[in-house]
Amino acid sequence: MKKIILTGDRPTGPLHIGHLEGSLKNRVKLQNSDDYEIYIFTADVQALTDHFNDPETVRNNVREVVCDYLACGIDPEKTTIFIQSQIPEVAELTVFYSNLVTMSRLYRNPTVKTEIAQKKALFGENGESVTYGFVGYPVSQAADITAFDADIIPVGEDQLPLIEQCREIVRKFNSIYGDTLKEPEALIGDVSRLKGLDGNKMSKSLGNAIYLKDSEEEIIKKVSKATTDPNKIKKDDPANPEVCNVYYYHKIYSKDNLDTICSECKNGTRGCVSCKKELAKNINEYLKPIREKRKYYEEHPEIVDEILKKGTEKARKKAMETIKKVKQSMKINYFE
């Protein structure tokens, strides 16, 4: 029997090249290995924990994210793509699991603590206005994972505390109600998180991301603003490529010419303007097939909707099997 992989993204905006390099490529690789049963979902309920006052953005971005999935090679014939909010069993499991986790444990979760601190405008300077839904989203995430009996969860290192919290919930449930749920394992990718064009974490809010849907002109404009070696003042000044964010991207998208780029930069024979133009050209060439495929799905939303409908129906059947087992173990299957 194939092991089950569950993964997904919050639909708070279109996906960028950080998602492509950090997770999407690996998902396609896992999918095409035919070794796993894969579920990928748009986590709209989780997105609403800090976008509860902007539901239209979340709704609109569900299809945007799915278009990105399909454009990058996620195949709905091999991978089940679904919408989190359309699986009511996940909400039921969240309620059941909330009895097994203390508030102090949720507040101690390093990922939650960090995210609360980053959202001062929403949750207050010291987190005094944080909502129950946000603090408790690890419980909902545990419900996502266990609803589909997932064995493997691909995550970045910063998400490991969430997986460990899920494992704690599973162990607590099984210790009380009997061996019912499976403890998932984390799969850490071998690609570190991609930096933004300014050297910071790539983020929509920081305006430093290149999106998979960006036009050629948008990418040229964005790359032209990328940070370089601050000590290179004039065009012919020697520079240190290792502190240049443009070179950082060349190492990904200009591998065939990397030695020349590096030596010319160090020797002062490469200007930043031409270097950025070359990078933008290479990124555009790399993203061209993705952009073209994405355009097709943008122009055929009925195909995207049908994929989501079928995937969600299949996912719900799986979740219904889990909730049946859970209710039986909890002795609340009254009419069965």
Secondary structure, 3 states (H helix, E strand, C coil): CCEEEEEEECCCCCCEHHHHHHHHHHHHHHHHCCCEEEEEEECHHHHHHHHCCCHHHHHHHHHHHHHHHHHHCCCCCCEEEEEHHHCHHHHHHHHHHHCCCCHHHHHHCHHHHHHHHHCHHHHCCCCCCCCHHHHCHHHHHHHHHHHCCCCEEEECHHHHHHHHHHHHHHHHHHHHHCCCCCCCEEEECCCCCCECCCCCECCCCCCCCCECCCCHHHHHHHHCCCCCCCCCCCCCCCCCHHHCHHHHHHHHHCHHHHHHHHHHHHHCCCCHHHHHHHHHHHHHHHHHHHHHHHHHHHHCHHHHHHHHHHHHHHHHHHHHHHHHHHHHHCCCCCCC
